[in-house]
Amino acid sequence: MTAILHTCRPEHHLEWSSDQKQQPGDPLSSSKQSQSIIWNGQVVRNNSLVTLSVVPNRVSSSAPPQYPLVCQGITGGQWYELSGVLFPLATPDPVSTPGDGPNITGGVQFQLLTPTNVDPPVFQLTCTSTSAPPTDVLWTTNGSAVSNTSSQIVTDRPKSTYNNILTVTGRAYGMYTCTVTTTCSPVCGGGGFTLNPRSTTSSLTVPAPPDPPTGVTAVQSVPTSVSVSWTAPISGGPVTRYDIYYVANGGPSTSGGSTTSISYVLTNLQVGVQYNISVIAVGTSLPSLSANAILTLIPSTPSLTTTQITSTSITVMWSQPRGEIGTTYTLSYTYQGPCAGAGGGGSVSVGNATQYTITGLQEFSAYTLTITASIGVGSSPPASVLVNTSSAAPSAPPNNLTEVIKTSSSMTISWGEVPCQDQNSVIVEYRVLYGAVTSGVGGTVATSGRTLAVNGLSLYTNYSIEVSAVNSDGAMGPYSSLLFVVTTLGPVIELQAFNKTFTTITLTWQPPPVPNGVIIMYQVTYSTNGVVKTYNTTTPGLVPRTSYTFSVTAYTITGPGTLLQVQTSTADIRE
């Protein structure tokens, strides 16, 4: 009998025993040649169905034998491997006929085991073979043997059907070949064995995957939708479709859908979430690497309107777009004028409110109001509106009220503007209030300028003056601090020039009619050709035939009075 190696299967239960009682796995005595074989619970009495051949250096555990069937040998200390195909004599197997295999049905089948966004991908190749046992399977790719294979029995005896599986990790494309070989042919069973190996093959070419798409862009089309577009790859394998995935805020990957075009719209997304969007080109078998775009969905821009404006406050309101629950708002305001350097502004978080009143603003001023909506990590573009606070009465008086010149019956005064931030409106006029300190005699004068001459005053009288600004609404601001001006002495009277010679002129005058004190001196000045000089006894003589203007001023201990002038000329030297 020719022995044939048997590929055992777990459902076959095999025990060895001798004429002495032994446990499975016990060594068989070398002196005991008579043995019986128990096959699937039945005693096989014809020992000629098996032979024992030595397999050196084979290791076995103490557990009942597993396949390949290994038992301790007849000669002491040796390990043997069971050879032969065992068939119970009580129920022998049918006899195989020529052409019993091996056969591969359906060719090699491809199956992608992982989603297309998993990198590296894992795929499985399966060839289904039918043959009488025993059977060997060999997988090769591009002519080289590969491992990581397994077989799953589908049916058993008289022919066995197997799903022979090759599992591959990565994008290893190319030709894969499944070769099935059986060594029991053409007749197996019935006590006879023929060693005649037969093989059959089937191949499948796994195409190269496409290159990834390029130029992926993602644009928020509506608050919860994103339009994704890309450029098709120009190299790699053919593209059958595109798969779109997205990751929200670093969470798990979610399939967004598939398309055969180069654009896609993701819907039912969430505002305020950052999305990492992947586009994968899927070939006839393998997917490409992903191409990505990152986009944060932002809330809609609120619509900002004003509802109430005063001189120092603005009330604004805005709408919350439908479906954007959880939106919070930040309102800011910036001073725009009219006063340079006045500054002012601020920002306030108002939560989910849709109305707010900004207070403490500058009167009659322009402000830019800005509202921003936020959800999660997304913020909307700002919405802005320019608003002017209403006018109010000036809150401060004109500054720097000053005496310019005074006489015995008049005074000229000037003042500056109301400080810009205190004008609160457009200033159209000023009102000057004056009056004698002792008698109260005076009046009010309105002017649009900032210089005023007040006439008809009493000489040598103390007057108080104050000024206020009035806006275009007729509202008047506060008066300034009082300015006190004392009118001067009256001028001397009857000033005359006579006894003119070519180097001298004689002047005479009378004291002021109302001196209001003791005259302590008179000051005489003269001028010619714009040169003014004060007369004293050491002044050189005059120039002949020259025109002079003489001025005389009386002084008391309180100061000078009003000057009086006379114009005359020296005589010709020939006179």
Order of alpha helices (4+ residues) and beta strands (2+ residues): beta-beta-beta-beta-beta-beta-beta-beta-beta-beta-beta-beta-beta-beta-beta-beta-beta-beta-beta-beta-beta-beta-beta-beta-beta-beta-beta-beta-beta-beta-beta-alpha-beta-beta-beta-beta-beta-beta-beta-beta-beta-beta-beta-beta
